[in-house]
Amino acid sequence: HFASGRHIGKVVIDLANARVDVRSAIADGAPFDPQGTYLVTGGLGSLGLHVARWLVDGGAREIVLVGRRGPTPSAAATIAALEAGGAHIVTLEADVAQRADVDRVLAQVAATKPRLRGIIHAAGVLDDGVILGQTWTRLATVMAPKVRGAWNLHQATRALPLDFFVMFSSIASALGSPGQSNYASANAVLDALAHYRRGQGLAALSINWGPWADGG
């Protein structure tokens, strides 16, 4: 006999292990290569700057932060603090949804920086609304930086021996999120792209983040 009661399914996300996966892709948890370059898209937003701090804490010294606009005064202050600690930070304005912009950024990195070792794709925008209120324009707005950006980065770097190719997805792609059908769909594509890249023998990790405490 089964006792009556409510049964609630749970999804447990081990963010600590997600971080270890990125590090272990380099050298079993060893610090990031101070002689390598690490590129962060959405790099001038709150999440991108969190990532930049984390990279520097892990030993990275050559970091390229890519954003559609230049750094705000707050972002510039964060970057200055990282540079005071010994990091070399380059900020580039580019729209990763445009293949020409991605090619330009990678060409500049190849010409002026040490070998590109890893990419963290954290670019993204929101345009929330119920499904009946969604339009193709609103869908495309959210899809562009995540989906087209990730695909452009994938195609432009698939011949490079990257240590890691990390995409910032969302738990919304697995559980859904009210008013975010476009956002959930975009992140589901990132998850699928990670599987595709792994199937091609390429580095890939898609992290289904929950809410961040400070921004993002």
C-alpha positions as CSV (number, residue, x, y, z in Angstrom):
1,H,0.0,0.0,0.0
2,F,1.2,3.5,-0.8
3,A,0.7,6.3,1.7
4,S,-1.3,9.2,0.4
5,G,0.5,12.6,0.1
6,R,1.8,15.2,-2.2
7,H,4.8,14.5,-4.3
8,I,6.8,17.4,-5.6
9,G,9.5,17.0,-8.3
10,K,12.6,19.0,-7.8
11,V,15.5,20.0,-10.0
12,V,18.8,20.4,-8.1
13,I,21.5,22.5,-9.8
14,D,25.0,22.0,-8.5
15,L,26.6,25.4,-9.5
16,A,29.8,24.5,-7.7
17,N,30.3,21.5,-10.0
18,A,29.4,23.6,-13.0
19,R,32.3,25.8,-12.2
20,V,34.6,22.9,-11.7
21,D,33.6,21.6,-15.1
22,V,34.9,24.8,-16.7
23,R,38.1,24.7,-14.8
24,S,38.7,21.0,-15.3
25,A,38.4,21.6,-19.1
26,I,41.7,23.4,-18.7
27,A,43.8,21.3,-16.4
28,D,41.9,19.5,-13.7
29,G,41.1,22.6,-11.7
30,A,44.4,24.3,-12.4
31,P,44.4,28.2,-12.6
32,F,43.7,29.7,-16.0
33,D,46.6,30.2,-18.3
34,P,48.1,33.7,-17.7
35,Q,49.6,33.5,-21.2
36,G,46.3,32.7,-22.9
37,T,43.4,35.0,-23.9
38,Y,39.8,34.6,-22.7
39,L,36.9,36.2,-24.5
40,V,33.6,37.1,-22.7
41,T,30.5,38.2,-24.7
42,G,28.1,40.3,-22.8
43,G,31.3,41.2,-21.1
44,L,30.3,44.7,-20.1
45,G,27.1,43.7,-18.3
46,S,26.8,42.6,-14.7
47,L,27.3,38.9,-15.5
48,G,30.2,39.6,-17.8
49,L,32.0,41.6,-15.2
50,H,31.3,38.9,-12.6
51,V,32.9,36.4,-15.0
52,A,35.9,38.8,-15.6
53,R,36.6,38.9,-11.9
54,W,36.3,35.1,-11.6
55,L,38.8,34.7,-14.5
56,V,41.3,37.1,-12.9
57,D,40.9,35.3,-9.5
58,G,41.7,32.1,-11.4
59,G,44.9,33.4,-12.8
60,A,43.8,34.8,-16.2
61,R,45.6,37.9,-17.3
62,E,44.5,38.5,-20.9
63,I,40.8,39.1,-21.1
64,V,38.6,40.5,-23.9
65,L,35.2,41.9,-23.0
66,V,32.8,42.2,-25.9
67,G,29.6,44.3,-25.7
68,R,27.3,46.2,-28.0
69,R,28.2,49.4,-26.3
70,G,31.2,50.8,-24.5
71,P,31.7,50.4,-20.7
72,T,29.5,52.5,-18.4
73,P,31.4,54.5,-15.7
74,S,30.6,51.6,-13.2
75,A,32.0,49.0,-15.6
76,A,35.0,51.1,-16.3
77,A,35.7,51.3,-12.6
78,T,35.5,47.5,-12.3
79,I,37.8,47.1,-15.2
80,A,40.3,49.6,-13.8
81,A,40.3,47.6,-10.5
82,L,41.1,44.4,-12.4
83,E,43.9,46.0,-14.3
84,A,45.3,47.4,-11.1
85,G,45.6,43.8,-10.0
86,G,47.7,42.8,-13.0
87,A,45.1,41.9,-15.7
88,H,45.1,43.3,-19.2
89,I,41.5,44.0,-20.2
90,V,40.5,44.9,-23.7
91,T,36.9,46.1,-24.4
92,L,35.5,45.8,-27.9
93,E,32.2,47.0,-29.2
94,A,30.5,44.4,-31.4
95,D,27.2,42.7,-32.0
96,V,27.9,39.0,-31.8
97,A,24.6,38.4,-33.7
98,Q,26.5,39.8,-36.7
99,R,29.0,37.3,-38.2
100,A,31.1,40.2,-39.6
101,D,31.5,41.6,-36.0
102,V,32.5,38.2,-34.6
103,D,35.1,37.8,-37.4
104,R,36.4,41.3,-36.7
105,V,36.8,40.6,-33.0
106,L,38.5,37.3,-33.5
107,A,40.9,38.8,-36.1
108,Q,41.8,41.5,-33.7
109,V,42.4,39.0,-30.9
110,A,44.6,36.8,-33.1
111,A,46.6,39.8,-34.3
112,T,47.2,41.5,-30.9
113,K,46.7,39.0,-28.1
114,P,48.1,35.6,-27.0
115,R,46.3,32.4,-28.2
116,L,42.6,32.3,-27.5
117,R,42.0,29.6,-24.9
118,G,38.4,30.0,-24.0
119,I,35.1,31.7,-24.7
120,I,32.3,32.5,-22.3
121,H,29.1,33.5,-24.1
122,A,27.1,35.5,-21.6
123,A,25.3,37.9,-24.0
124,G,21.5,38.1,-23.8
125,V,18.5,40.4,-23.6
126,L,15.0,40.1,-22.4
127,D,11.6,41.1,-23.9
128,D,9.1,39.4,-21.7
129,G,5.4,39.0,-22.5
130,V,2.7,36.4,-22.6
131,I,2.7,34.1,-25.6
132,L,-0.3,35.8,-27.2
133,G,1.5,39.1,-27.0
134,Q,4.7,37.8,-28.6
135,T,5.6,38.9,-32.1
136,W,8.3,37.7,-34.5
137,T,10.2,41.0,-33.8
138,R,10.2,40.3,-30.1
139,L,11.2,36.7,-30.6
140,A,14.1,37.7,-32.9
141,T,15.3,40.4,-30.5
142,V,15.8,37.8,-27.7
143,M,17.1,35.1,-30.1
144,A,19.7,37.3,-31.8
145,P,22.4,37.6,-29.1
146,K,22.0,34.2,-27.6
147,V,21.3,32.0,-30.6
148,R,22.8,33.8,-33.6
149,G,25.7,35.0,-31.3
150,A,26.4,31.4,-30.1
151,W,26.2,30.0,-33.6
152,N,28.5,32.7,-35.1
153,L,31.1,32.0,-32.3
154,H,30.8,28.3,-32.9
155,Q,31.3,28.6,-36.7
156,A,34.1,31.1,-36.4
157,T,36.1,29.1,-33.8
158,R,35.4,25.4,-34.5
159,A,38.8,25.0,-36.0
160,L,40.5,26.4,-32.9
161,P,41.8,24.2,-30.1
162,L,39.8,25.9,-27.3
163,D,40.0,24.7,-23.7
164,F,36.4,25.6,-23.2
165,F,33.3,27.1,-24.9
166,V,30.8,28.0,-22.2
167,M,27.3,29.3,-22.9
168,F,25.2,31.0,-20.2
169,S,21.8,29.3,-20.5
170,S,19.0,29.4,-18.0
171,I,16.9,27.0,-15.9
172,A,14.0,28.6,-17.9
173,S,15.0,26.3,-20.8
174,A,14.2,23.2,-18.7
175,L,11.3,24.4,-16.5
176,G,9.9,27.4,-18.4
177,S,9.3,30.8,-16.9
178,P,6.2,32.9,-17.0
179,G,6.2,35.5,-19.7
180,Q,9.6,34.2,-21.1
181,S,8.7,31.8,-23.9
182,N,11.2,33.6,-26.2
183,Y,13.9,33.6,-23.6
184,A,13.3,29.9,-22.7
185,S,13.4,28.9,-26.4
186,A,16.7,30.8,-26.9
187,N,18.4,29.1,-24.0
188,A,17.1,25.7,-25.1
189,V,19.0,26.3,-28.4
190,L,22.2,26.9,-26.4
191,D,21.7,23.6,-24.6
192,A,21.2,21.8,-27.9
193,L,24.3,23.5,-29.4
194,A,26.4,22.3,-26.5
195,H,25.3,18.7,-27.2
196,Y,26.0,19.2,-30.9
197,R,29.5,20.6,-30.3
198,R,30.3,17.7,-27.9
199,G,29.1,15.3,-30.6
200,Q,31.6,17.0,-33.0
201,G,34.4,16.5,-30.5
202,L,34.5,20.2,-29.6
203,A,34.6,21.7,-26.1
204,A,31.2,22.8,-24.9
205,L,29.3,23.5,-21.7
206,S,25.9,25.1,-21.3
207,I,25.0,26.2,-17.7
208,N,21.3,26.4,-16.8
209,W,21.7,29.2,-14.3
210,G,19.0,30.1,-11.8
211,P,18.6,33.7,-10.5
212,W,21.8,35.6,-9.8
213,A,22.0,37.5,-6.5
214,D,23.5,40.7,-7.9
215,G,22.3,41.6,-11.3
216,G,21.7,39.5,-14.4
